Amino acid sequence: MVISFSEPQVRDFLLRMGTVYTFRKARRKRFL
């Protein structure tokens, strides 16, 4: 199975995952 990163759906998914990850990391840093 080949996934092209040019697909808007894949890019949107990766962008959302990255945003959630960075947001969680920032929150964790703030609480510590």
N, C-alpha and C positions, 0 to 999 in steps of 0.2 A: 504494500500500500504506500503510495507516494502522496505526501502532503505538501502542497505549494504554499509558501508563506505569503504569496501575493493575493491569496483569496481573502476577501474582506471578512468573512466569518472567522477564519483562523486568526487573522490579525486582531480582530475585536476580542476574541477569546484570550489571546496571549496578553493583550493590553490590559484587559480586566484582571487577569491573574496577577500580572506584575503590579498593578495598582493596589490590589488587596494585600499582596505580600509586603510591599513597601509600607503600606499604611499600618499593618500589624506590627512590623518591625519598629516603626517610629513610636507607636503606642507603647510597645514593650520597653523601649529605651526610656520613654518619659516616666513610666511607672517605677522603673528601677532606681 
